[in-house]
Amino acid sequence: MAIDYRGETFAGYNKPKRTPKHPKKSHAVLAKEGTTIKLIRFGEQGASTAGKPKSGESDKMKKKRASFKARHGKNIARGKLSAAYWADKVKW
């Protein structure tokens, strides 16, 4: 079920996608919570994030991930209509 929203096509609600041609943001998602629908762009284009935890991951990356979650904890807790929530879910 493809959804067209403001000239962009999304696979569905709450399904993030890469946006390689966007000048600043690396991902976009059409977030839906209840009856509220919102286009959210998140993630710095070209940034090296920690990604999913890997076995044998360096201490530096573990600290990087922990710092992000501590710094943005309040915004992550706001839920699906915040960019921090999606950055935490997809990139960290």
N, CA, C and O atoms as a Tinker XYZ file with bonds, in Angstrom:
   368  protein
     1  N      0.845000   -1.165000    0.000000    73     2
     2  CA     0.000000    0.000000    0.000000    64     1     3
     3  C      0.898000    1.238000    0.000000    63     2     4     5
     4  O      1.297000    1.712000    1.064000    81     3
     5  N      1.209000    1.752000   -1.156000    73     3     6
     6  CA     2.043000    2.948000   -1.277000    64     5     7
     7  C      1.210000    4.187000   -0.984000    63     6     8     9
     8  O      0.057000    4.301000   -1.399000    81     7
     9  N      1.834000    5.119000   -0.252000    73     7    10
    10  CA     1.152000    6.349000    0.126000    64     9    11
    11  C      1.914000    7.528000   -0.470000    63    10    12    13
    12  O      3.114000    7.676000   -0.240000    81    11
    13  N      1.217000    8.363000   -1.234000    73    11    14
    14  CA     1.818000    9.589000   -1.755000    64    13    15
    15  C      1.481000   10.723000   -0.810000    63    14    16    17
    16  O      0.315000   10.947000   -0.486000    81    15
    17  N      2.514000   11.445000   -0.362000    73    15    18
    18  CA     2.323000   12.549000    0.573000    64    17    19
    19  C      3.262000   13.679000    0.183000    63    18    20    21
    20  O      4.482000   13.532000    0.247000    81    19
    21  N      2.694000   14.800000   -0.218000    73    19    22
    22  CA     3.469000   15.982000   -0.609000    64    21    23
    23  C      4.553000   15.661000   -1.626000    63    22    24    25
    24  O      5.685000   16.129000   -1.507000    81    23
    25  N      4.206000   14.864000   -2.621000    73    23    26
    26  CA     5.139000   14.559000   -3.703000    64    25    27
    27  C      6.118000   13.437000   -3.428000    63    26    28    29
    28  O      6.953000   13.131000   -4.279000    81    27
    29  N      6.039000   12.817000   -2.266000    73    27    30
    30  CA     6.921000   11.699000   -1.936000    64    29    31
    31  C      6.093000   10.440000   -1.751000    63    30    32    33
    32  O      4.953000   10.495000   -1.290000    81    31
    33  N      6.675000    9.308000   -2.115000    73    31    34
    34  CA     5.995000    8.023000   -1.964000    64    33    35
    35  C      6.594000    7.263000   -0.789000    63    34    36    37
    36  O      7.814000    7.142000   -0.669000    81    35
    37  N      5.727000    6.754000    0.072000    73    35    38
    38  CA     6.148000    5.980000    1.226000    64    37    39
    39  C      5.513000    4.603000    1.155000    63    38    40    41
    40  O      4.406000    4.454000    0.638000    81    39
    41  N      6.212000    3.588000    1.676000    73    39    42
    42  CA     5.703000    2.212000    1.661000    64    41    43
    43  C      4.484000    2.068000    2.567000    63    42    44    45
    44  O      3.656000    1.182000    2.352000    81    43
    45  N      4.367000    2.913000    3.559000    73    43    46
    46  CA     3.246000    2.883000    4.493000    64    45    47
    47  C      3.549000    3.826000    5.640000    63    46    48    49
    48  O      4.603000    4.463000    5.672000    81    47
    49  N      2.631000    3.913000    6.574000    73    47    50
    50  CA     2.861000    4.743000    7.747000    64    49    51
    51  C      3.895000    4.081000    8.654000    63    50    52    53
    52  O      3.933000    2.857000    8.777000    81    51
    53  N      4.723000    4.892000    9.278000    73    51    54
    54  CA     5.745000    4.436000   10.232000    64    53    55
    55  C      6.756000    3.479000    9.599000    63    54    56    57
    56  O      7.279000    2.583000   10.262000    81    55
    57  N      7.024000    3.682000    8.301000    73    55    58
    58  CA     8.029000    2.884000    7.597000    64    57    59
    59  C      9.105000    3.840000    7.065000    63    58    60    61
    60  O      8.907000    4.468000    6.025000    81    59
    61  N     10.246000    3.958000    7.771000    73    59    62
    62  CA    11.283000    4.898000    7.358000    64    61    63
    63  C     11.929000    4.511000    6.031000    63    62    64    65
    64  O     11.990000    3.334000    5.675000    81    63
    65  N     12.407000    5.517000    5.308000    73    63    66
    66  CA    13.114000    5.256000    4.052000    64    65    67
    67  C     14.321000    6.182000    3.956000    63    66    68    69
    68  O     14.345000    7.259000    4.551000    81    67
    69  N     15.317000    5.747000    3.200000    73    67    70
    70  CA    16.511000    6.578000    2.951000    64    69    71
    71  C     16.137000    7.688000    1.984000    63    70    72    73
    72  O     15.280000    7.504000    1.119000    81    71
    73  N     16.780000    8.840000    2.129000    73    71    74
    74  CA    16.582000    9.956000    1.197000    64    73    75
    75  C     17.957000   10.440000    0.730000    63    74    76    77
    76  O     18.439000   11.479000    1.182000    81    75
    77  N     18.582000    9.685000   -0.171000    73    75    78
    78  CA    19.955000   10.024000   -0.579000    64    77    79
    79  C     20.073000   11.347000   -1.322000    63    78    80    81
    80  O     21.149000   11.944000   -1.334000    81    79
    81  N     18.998000   11.821000   -1.940000    73    79    82
    82  CA    19.087000   13.071000   -2.700000    64    81    83
    83  C     18.721000   14.297000   -1.877000    63    82    84    85
    84  O     18.837000   15.423000   -2.362000    81    83
    85  N     18.283000   14.099000   -0.646000    73    83    86
    86  CA    17.972000   15.255000    0.197000    64    85    87
    87  C     19.285000   15.914000    0.626000    63    86    88    89
    88  O     20.221000   15.214000    1.012000    81    87
    89  N     19.374000   17.245000    0.564000    73    87    90
    90  CA    20.648000   17.908000    0.852000    64    89    91
    91  C     21.140000   17.767000    2.296000    63    90    92    93
    92  O     22.349000   17.779000    2.528000    81    91
    93  N     20.233000   17.635000    3.272000    73    91    94
    94  CA    20.682000   17.620000    4.666000    64    93    95
    95  C     20.287000   16.383000    5.459000    63    94    96    97
    96  O     21.056000   15.942000    6.313000    81    95
    97  N     19.111000   15.806000    5.208000    73    95    98
    98  CA    18.617000   14.712000    6.036000    64    97    99
    99  C     18.709000   13.368000    5.314000    63    98   100   101
   100  O     18.415000   13.271000    4.122000    81    99
   101  N     19.121000   12.335000    6.051000    73    99   102
   102  CA    19.390000   11.036000    5.431000    64   101   103
   103  C     18.167000   10.124000    5.348000    63   102   104   105
   104  O     18.149000    9.197000    4.539000    81   103
   105  N     17.144000   10.370000    6.172000    73   103   106
   106  CA    15.963000    9.512000    6.205000    64   105   107
   107  C     14.694000   10.338000    6.323000    63   106   108   109
   108  O     14.720000   11.492000    6.751000    81   107
   109  N     13.578000    9.722000    5.933000    73   107   110
   110  CA    12.261000   10.335000    6.108000    64   109   111
   111  C     11.274000    9.241000    6.471000    63   110   112   113
   112  O     11.440000    8.082000    6.091000    81   111
   113  N     10.240000    9.630000    7.215000    73   111   114
   114  CA     9.196000    8.682000    7.594000    64   113   115
   115  C      7.874000    9.436000    7.656000    63   114   116   117
   116  O      7.820000   10.587000    8.089000    81   115
   117  N      6.828000    8.783000    7.226000    73   115   118
   118  CA     5.490000    9.333000    7.347000    64   117   119
   119  C      4.907000    8.735000    8.627000    63   118   120   121
   120  O      4.357000    7.634000    8.624000    81   119
   121  N      5.040000    9.489000    9.721000    73   119   122
   122  CA     4.658000    8.989000   11.040000    64   121   123
   123  C      3.174000    9.184000   11.280000    63   122   124   125
   124  O      2.604000   10.214000   10.920000    81   123
   125  N      2.556000    8.188000   11.893000    73   123   126
   126  CA     1.138000    8.267000   12.235000    64   125   127
   127  C      0.950000    7.769000   13.653000    63   126   128   129
   128  O      1.359000    6.661000   14.000000    81   127
   129  N      0.322000    8.608000   14.470000    73   127   130
   130  CA     0.009000    8.239000   15.837000    64   129   131
   131  C     -1.425000    8.689000   16.086000    63   130   132   133
   132  O     -1.706000    9.886000   16.151000    81   131
   133  N     -2.316000    7.738000   16.222000    73   131   134
   134  CA    -3.740000    8.065000   16.328000    64   133   135
   135  C     -4.234000    8.587000   14.981000    63   134   136   137
   136  O     -4.107000    7.903000   13.966000    81   135
   137  N     -4.792000    9.784000   14.969000    73   135   138
   138  CA    -5.259000   10.379000   13.706000    64   137   139
   139  C     -4.263000   11.399000   13.163000    63   138   140   141
   140  O     -4.483000   11.960000   12.089000    81   139
   141  N     -3.172000   11.646000   13.886000    73   139   142
   142  CA    -2.167000   12.635000   13.477000    64   141   143
   143  C     -1.165000   12.010000   12.521000    63   142   144   145
   144  O     -0.594000   10.958000   12.810000    81   143
   145  N     -0.952000   12.663000   11.373000    73   143   146
   146  CA     0.023000   12.223000   10.380000    64   145   147
   147  C      1.027000   13.342000   10.199000    63   146   148   149
   148  O      0.653000   14.508000   10.073000    81   147
   149  N      2.316000   12.985000   10.188000    73   147   150
   150  CA     3.359000   14.005000   10.107000    64   149   151
   151  C      4.551000   13.462000    9.315000    63   150   152   153
   152  O      4.974000   12.325000    9.526000    81   151
   153  N      5.087000   14.273000    8.408000    73   151   154
   154  CA     6.295000   13.914000    7.678000    64   153   155
   155  C      7.486000   14.325000    8.530000    63   154   156   157
   156  O      7.618000   15.494000    8.894000    81   155
   157  N      8.346000   13.376000    8.848000    73   155   158
   158  CA     9.514000   13.650000    9.692000    64   157   159
   159  C     10.772000   13.277000    8.938000    63   158   160   161
   160  O     10.912000   12.159000    8.442000    81   159
   161  N     11.690000   14.234000    8.859000    73   159   162
   162  CA    13.016000   13.985000    8.288000    64   161   163
   163  C     14.002000   13.938000    9.444000    63   162   164   165
   164  O     13.913000   14.739000   10.374000    81   163
   165  N     14.940000   13.000000    9.388000    73   163   166
   166  CA    15.885000   12.867000   10.497000    64   165   167
   167  C     17.206000   12.313000   10.001000    63   166   168   169
   168  O     17.283000   11.744000    8.912000    81   167
   169  N     18.234000   12.479000   10.796000    73   167   170
   170  CA    19.557000   11.944000   10.503000    64   169   171
   171  C     20.370000   12.859000    9.612000    63   170   172   173
   172  O     19.874000   13.379000    8.613000    81   171
   173  N     21.611000   13.046000    9.983000    73   171   174
   174  CA    22.505000   13.881000    9.192000    64   173   175
   175  C     23.002000   13.096000    7.979000    63   174   176   177
   176  O     23.439000   11.952000    8.102000    81   175
   177  N     22.930000   13.722000    6.820000    73   175   178
   178  CA    23.391000   13.091000    5.583000    64   177   179
   179  C     24.898000   12.839000    5.680000    63   178   180   181
   180  O     25.661000   13.772000    5.928000    81   179
   181  N     25.331000   11.606000    5.490000    73   179   182
   182  CA    26.755000   11.269000    5.493000    64   181   183
   183  C     27.370000   11.067000    6.862000    63   182   184   185
   184  O     28.578000   10.856000    6.964000    81   183
   185  N     26.568000   11.126000    7.926000    73   183   186
   186  CA    27.113000   10.944000    9.274000    64   185   187
   187  C     27.404000    9.473000    9.532000    63   186   188   189
   188  O     26.684000    8.593000    9.061000    81   187
   189  N     28.464000    9.218000   10.282000    73   187   190
   190  CA    28.752000    7.830000   10.650000    64   189   191
   191  C     28.199000    7.601000   12.054000    63   190   192   193
   192  O     28.753000    8.083000   13.042000    81   191
   193  N     27.103000    6.861000   12.122000    73   191   194
   194  CA    26.480000    6.567000   13.408000    64   193   195
   195  C     26.872000    5.175000   13.854000    63   194   196   197
   196  O     27.487000    4.418000   13.103000    81   195
   197  N     26.517000    4.849000   15.064000    73   195   198
   198  CA    26.918000    3.567000   15.631000    64   197   199
   199  C     26.198000    2.390000   14.980000    63   198   200   201
   200  O     26.752000    1.292000   14.921000    81   199
   201  N     24.993000    2.593000   14.498000    73   199   202
   202  CA    24.238000    1.501000   13.885000    64   201   203
   203  C     23.794000    0.478000   14.910000    63   202   204   205
   204  O     23.759000    0.770000   16.106000    81   203
   205  N     23.459000   -0.701000   14.463000    73   203   206
   206  CA    23.011000   -1.756000   15.372000    64   205   207
   207  C     24.211000   -2.313000   16.142000    63   206   208   209
   208  O     25.312000   -2.376000   15.596000    81   207
   209  N     24.016000   -2.714000   17.393000    73   207   210
   210  CA    25.128000   -3.275000   18.168000    64   209   211
   211  C     25.695000   -4.527000   17.493000    63   210   212   213
   212  O     24.957000   -5.397000   17.032000    81   211
   213  N     26.990000   -4.588000   17.453000    73   211   214
   214  CA    27.654000   -5.718000   16.806000    64   213   215
   215  C     28.557000   -6.400000   17.827000    63   214   216   217
   216  O     29.084000   -5.758000   18.735000    81   215
   217  N     28.724000   -7.695000   17.666000    73   215   218
   218  CA    29.642000   -8.383000   18.570000    64   217   219
   219  C     31.056000   -7.904000   18.270000    63   218   220   221
   220  O     31.430000   -7.741000   17.109000    81   219
   221  N     31.818000   -7.686000   19.294000    73   219   222
   222  CA    33.167000   -7.182000   19.116000    64   221   223
   223  C     33.202000   -5.696000   18.798000    63   222   224   225
   224  O     34.199000   -5.196000   18.277000    81   223
   225  N     32.127000   -4.988000   19.106000    73   223   226
   226  CA    32.056000   -3.557000   18.835000    64   225   227
   227  C     33.058000   -2.817000   19.722000    63   226   228   229
   228  O     33.285000   -3.198000   20.870000    81   227
   229  N     33.650000   -1.763000   19.180000    73   227   230
   230  CA    34.651000   -1.019000   19.930000    64   229   231
   231  C     34.013000   -0.251000   21.082000    63   230   232   233
   232  O     32.827000    0.078000   21.039000    81   231
   233  N     34.799000    0.028000   22.101000    73   231   234
   234  CA    34.320000    0.798000   23.246000    64   233   235
   235  C     33.914000    2.194000   22.817000    63   234   236   237
   236  O     32.989000    2.776000   23.384000    81   235
   237  N     34.599000    2.739000   21.818000    73   235   238
   238  CA    34.290000    4.088000   21.338000    64   237   239
   239  C     32.863000    4.142000   20.786000    63   238   240   241
   240  O     32.128000    5.089000   21.067000    81   239
   241  N     32.467000    3.130000   20.000000    73   239   242
   242  CA    31.124000    3.103000   19.434000    64   241   243
   243  C     30.065000    2.868000   20.507000    63   242   244   245
   244  O     28.971000    3.428000   20.432000    81   243
   245  N     30.383000    2.044000   21.505000    73   243   246
   246  CA    29.445000    1.821000   22.608000    64   245   247
   247  C     29.195000    3.127000   23.352000    63   246   248   249
   248  O     28.060000    3.438000   23.713000    81   247
   249  N     30.259000    3.886000   23.578000    73   247   250
   250  CA    30.133000    5.169000   24.269000    64   249   251
   251  C     29.382000    6.176000   23.417000    63   250   252   253
   252  O     28.607000    6.981000   23.932000    81   251
   253  N     29.614000    6.129000   22.114000    73   251   254
   254  CA    28.927000    7.034000   21.192000    64   253   255
   255  C     27.415000    6.785000   21.224000    63   254   256   257
   256  O     26.622000    7.725000   21.269000    81   255
   257  N     27.032000    5.514000   21.201000    73   255   258
   258  CA    25.616000    5.143000   21.251000    64   257   259
   259  C     24.995000    5.572000   22.587000    63   258   260   261
   260  O     23.900000    6.135000   22.615000    81   259
   261  N     25.696000    5.304000   23.685000    73   259   262
   262  CA    25.188000    5.661000   25.009000    64   261   263
   263  C     25.037000    7.174000   25.150000    63   262   264   265
   264  O     24.077000    7.646000   25.759000    81   263
   265  N     25.965000    7.925000   24.599000    73   263   266
   266  CA    25.900000    9.391000   24.669000    64   265   267
   267  C     24.698000    9.921000   23.910000    63   266   268   269
   268  O     24.014000   10.828000   24.384000    81   267
   269  N     24.434000    9.361000   22.732000    73   267   270
   270  CA    23.278000    9.798000   21.947000    64   269   271
   271  C     21.986000    9.551000   22.723000    63   270   272   273
   272  O     21.126000   10.427000   22.816000    81   271
   273  N     21.863000    8.347000   23.276000    73   271   274
   274  CA    20.631000    7.999000   23.991000    64   273   275
   275  C     20.458000    8.852000   25.252000    63   274   276   277
   276  O     19.333000    9.209000   25.600000    81   275
   277  N     21.545000    9.179000   25.932000    73   275   278
   278  CA    21.458000   10.025000   27.128000    64   277   279
   279  C     21.108000   11.463000   26.755000    63   278   280   281
   280  O     20.319000   12.118000   27.436000    81   279
   281  N     21.695000   11.935000   25.687000    73   279   282
   282  CA    21.499000   13.335000   25.260000    64   281   283
   283  C     20.077000   13.569000   24.751000    63   282   284   285
   284  O     19.508000   14.638000   24.975000    81   283
   285  N     19.504000   12.584000   24.073000    73   283   286
   286  CA    18.202000   12.757000   23.438000    64   285   287
   287  C     17.086000   11.955000   24.110000    63   286   288   289
   288  O     16.010000   11.790000   23.535000    81   287
   289  N     17.331000   11.462000   25.305000    73   287   290
   290  CA    16.367000   10.596000   25.988000    64   289   291
   291  C     14.966000   11.178000   26.097000    63   290   292   293
   292  O     13.985000   10.478000   25.845000    81   291
   293  N     14.858000   12.459000   26.473000    73   291   294
   294  CA    13.536000   13.080000   26.625000    64   293   295
   295  C     12.799000   13.145000   25.296000    63   294   296   297
   296  O     11.596000   12.892000   25.239000    81   295
   297  N     13.513000   13.484000   24.229000    73   295   298
   298  CA    12.874000   13.586000   22.916000    64   297   299
   299  C     12.510000   12.219000   22.353000    63   298   300   301
   300  O     11.499000   12.082000   21.664000    81   299
   301  N     13.316000   11.214000   22.639000    73   299   302
   302  CA    13.003000    9.853000   22.197000    64   301   303
   303  C     11.701000    9.394000   22.859000    63   302   304   305
   304  O     10.874000    8.732000   22.233000    81   303
   305  N     11.535000    9.750000   24.116000    73   303   306
   306  CA    10.349000    9.344000   24.879000    64   305   307
   307  C      9.073000   10.019000   24.374000    63   306   308   309
   308  O      7.978000    9.562000   24.701000    81   307
   309  N      9.182000   11.087000   23.593000    73   307   310
   310  CA     8.000000   11.772000   23.070000    64   309   311
   311  C      7.207000   10.896000   22.111000    63   310   312   313
   312  O      6.016000   11.128000   21.906000    81   311
   313  N      7.848000    9.895000   21.521000    73   311   314
   314  CA     7.123000    8.942000   20.679000    64   313   315
   315  C      7.331000    9.128000   19.190000    63   314   316   317
   316  O      8.261000    9.810000   18.759000    81   315
   317  N      6.461000    8.517000   18.414000    73   315   318
   318  CA     6.619000    8.414000   16.964000    64   317   319
   319  C      6.599000    9.732000   16.219000    63   318   320   321
   320  O      7.043000    9.786000   15.072000    81   319
   321  N      6.101000   10.794000   16.824000    73   319   322
   322  CA     6.036000   12.077000   16.123000    64   321   323
   323  C      7.270000   12.943000   16.371000    63   322   324   325
   324  O      7.248000   14.139000   16.079000    81   323
   325  N      8.351000   12.354000   16.908000    73   323   326
   326  CA     9.592000   13.102000   17.091000    64   325   327
   327  C     10.708000   12.491000   16.245000    63   326   328   329
   328  O     10.784000   11.274000   16.077000    81   327
   329  N     11.558000   13.346000   15.725000    73   327   330
   330  CA    12.677000   12.886000   14.906000    64   329   331
   331  C     13.651000   12.047000   15.728000    63   330   332   333
   332  O     14.235000   11.096000   15.208000    81   331
   333  N     13.832000   12.386000   17.004000    73   331   334
   334  CA    14.756000   11.650000   17.863000    64   333   335
   335  C     14.331000   10.186000   18.012000    63   334   336   337
   336  O     15.178000    9.294000   18.056000    81   335
   337  N     13.023000    9.943000   18.090000    73   335   338
   338  CA    12.510000    8.575000   18.194000    64   337   339
   339  C     12.963000    7.752000   16.992000    63   338   340   341
   340  O     13.442000    6.629000   17.144000    81   339
   341  N     12.807000    8.322000   15.798000    73   339   342
   342  CA    13.148000    7.593000   14.577000    64   341   343
   343  C     14.652000    7.457000   14.397000    63   342   344   345
   344  O     15.127000    6.424000   13.923000    81   343
   345  N     15.405000    8.483000   14.767000    73   343   346
   346  CA    16.868000    8.394000   14.681000    64   345   347
   347  C     17.374000    7.288000   15.603000    63   346   348   349
   348  O     18.269000    6.525000   15.239000    81   347
   349  N     16.797000    7.210000   16.795000    73   347   350
   350  CA    17.188000    6.165000   17.754000    64   349   351
   351  C     16.860000    4.786000   17.199000    63   350   352   353
   352  O     17.661000    3.858000   17.314000    81   351
   353  N     15.693000    4.654000   16.603000    73   351   354
   354  CA    15.233000    3.358000   16.096000    64   353   355
   355  C     16.003000    2.898000   14.855000    63   354   356   357
   356  O     16.354000    1.724000   14.736000    81   355
   357  N     16.262000    3.826000   13.936000    73   355   358
   358  CA    16.853000    3.463000   12.647000    64   357   359
   359  C     18.387000    3.558000   12.641000    63   358   360   361
   360  O     19.065000    2.652000   12.155000    81   359
   361  N     18.917000    4.631000   13.169000    73   359   362
   362  CA    20.349000    4.891000   13.033000    64   361   363
   363  C     21.187000    4.465000   14.233000    63   362   364   365
   364  O     22.385000    4.227000   14.075000    81   363
   365  N     20.610000    4.360000   15.416000    73   363   366
   366  CA    21.391000    4.051000   16.604000    64   365   367
   367  C     21.016000    2.701000   17.166000    63   366   368
   368  O     21.578000    2.275000   18.175000    81   367
